[in-house]
Amino acid sequence: MNRKGILYIISAPSGAGKTSICRAILSFFPSLRQSISFTTRELRVGEQDGRDYHFVSPEIFAKMVEDDAFAEWAEVHGNCYGTARATLEQASEEGADVLLEIDFQGAEQLRDSGLNGVFIFILPPDMSELRRRLESRNTDDTKIITRRMANAAGEISEAKNFDYLVVNDVLDQAVEKVRAIMIAETSRTERIINILPEEFDLK
Amino acid sequence: MNRKGILYIISAPSGAGKTSICRAILSFFPSLRQSISFTTRELRVGEQDGRDYHFVSPEIFAKMVEDDAFAEWAEVHGNCYGTARATLEQASEEGADVLLEIDFQGAEQLRDSGLNGVFIFILPPDMSELRRRLESRNTDDTKIITRRMANAAGEISEAKNFDYLVVNDVLDQAVEKVRAIMIAETSRTERIINILPEEFDLK
């Protein structure tokens, strides 16, 4: 039987360091495919359409929702984000592993839909460090930071449904943990059992 | 809450490379404690009492079985092997991680007893390679090798109860996989949830 691709879902509250971790992970695994989400939010400095997100208008996004084109989608801080079903289906057919960097609500939707993926939640070491990181970004005003902190507290308290919780205190160590999780999951019995030699008579 | 120690159970058919892998793993994790089994078998060249095994007489082993001193024990190829309950209990109390290198029957006993451990089974790439490795050891005659091959086939076909199956084709790669499994398990939600900050309100 052909190897099935593994879907790694990485989620985190704003400011926990999800994007830095995912960037490092993608450089470790050259054949890992990044799922590019669709979003209605504005492109930020340094971002690129088609690389960071597919930036679309609210009208196009709404049409895609109507057409059931998303495996998950959510409104976060007033903007919409979604993962196209086509992206995941194509990777699965090709046996490719996919890294999906999504918000908490999206991850919960995928989990609830029974998707067979590896769910990883990134945590800050504590709440005051999360606030410090959000403030140091200098991109958001106090009101937005307060909202992000409240959302973070809610998400963290519900994070027990994820398979793994990785504390991002020192970035390199958090990356090493996520990398280890990804390697380990390839050897989990239920994933590897179908690609072992038939003479092993495992079933 | 204090961190609980994790028990890593590594098992494999004779010749799959379990001992080489465990030796490398112990050098990677200096604080990892090795559980030393008791055995009635003869000490082999290069082995040391108290380091590789506690070598005891069949009479002493039988007395320990009678006293319920073993968490698991089994007779393998005519010799007895067992893990003392005291070894595991002491490590658990001290929050120490333990590496337990045991035979298939012993691992199954621990699994059946509901022990909360990480069960890893090492596999050869295929059966002909396993035979080649057993023959190249030059320690066993043909009859013993035939018996080991038959046992190996039986164990492998039942290995689906382990959490992880690691194929030992290239030793370094197998070691890297086991190492990744051990790092990953420290971030599994059910293991880490009790040692995260209380303000996260995770439960």
Chai-1 contact restraints between the chains, C-beta under 6 A:
chainA,res_idxA,chainB,res_idxB,connection_type,confidence,min_distance_angstrom,max_distance_angstrom,comment,restraint_id
A,D126,B,P197,contact,1.0,0.0,6.0,A-B,restraint_1
A,M127,B,E199,contact,1.0,0.0,6.0,A-B,restraint_2
A,I156,B,F200,contact,1.0,0.0,6.0,A-B,restraint_3
A,S157,B,D201,contact,1.0,0.0,6.0,A-B,restraint_4
A,K160,B,T189,contact,1.0,0.0,6.0,A-B,restraint_5
A,K160,B,L202,contact,1.0,0.0,6.0,A-B,restraint_6
A,F162,B,T189,contact,1.0,0.0,6.0,A-B,restraint_7
A,Y164,B,S187,contact,1.0,0.0,6.0,A-B,restraint_8
A,Y164,B,R188,contact,1.0,0.0,6.0,A-B,restraint_9
A,L165,B,T189,contact,1.0,0.0,6.0,A-B,restraint_10
A,L165,B,I192,contact,1.0,0.0,6.0,A-B,restraint_11
A,V166,B,S187,contact,1.0,0.0,6.0,A-B,restraint_12
A,K177,B,S187,contact,1.0,0.0,6.0,A-B,restraint_13
A,A180,B,A180,contact,1.0,0.0,6.0,A-B,restraint_14
A,A180,B,I183,contact,1.0,0.0,6.0,A-B,restraint_15
A,A180,B,A184,contact,1.0,0.0,6.0,A-B,restraint_16
A,I181,B,A184,contact,1.0,0.0,6.0,A-B,restraint_17
A,I183,B,A180,contact,1.0,0.0,6.0,A-B,restraint_18
A,A184,B,A180,contact,1.0,0.0,6.0,A-B,restraint_19
A,A184,B,I181,contact,1.0,0.0,6.0,A-B,restraint_20
A,A184,B,A184,contact,1.0,0.0,6.0,A-B,restraint_21
A,S187,B,Y164,contact,1.0,0.0,6.0,A-B,restraint_22
A,S187,B,V166,contact,1.0,0.0,6.0,A-B,restraint_23
A,S187,B,K177,contact,1.0,0.0,6.0,A-B,restraint_24
A,R188,B,Y164,contact,1.0,0.0,6.0,A-B,restraint_25
A,T189,B,K160,contact,1.0,0.0,6.0,A-B,restraint_26
A,T189,B,F162,contact,1.0,0.0,6.0,A-B,restraint_27
A,T189,B,L165,contact,1.0,0.0,6.0,A-B,restraint_28
A,I192,B,L165,contact,1.0,0.0,6.0,A-B,restraint_29
A,P197,B,D126,contact,1.0,0.0,6.0,A-B,restraint_30
A,E199,B,M127,contact,1.0,0.0,6.0,A-B,restraint_31
A,F200,B,I156,contact,1.0,0.0,6.0,A-B,restraint_32
A,D201,B,S157,contact,1.0,0.0,6.0,A-B,restraint_33
A,L202,B,K160,contact,1.0,0.0,6.0,A-B,restraint_34
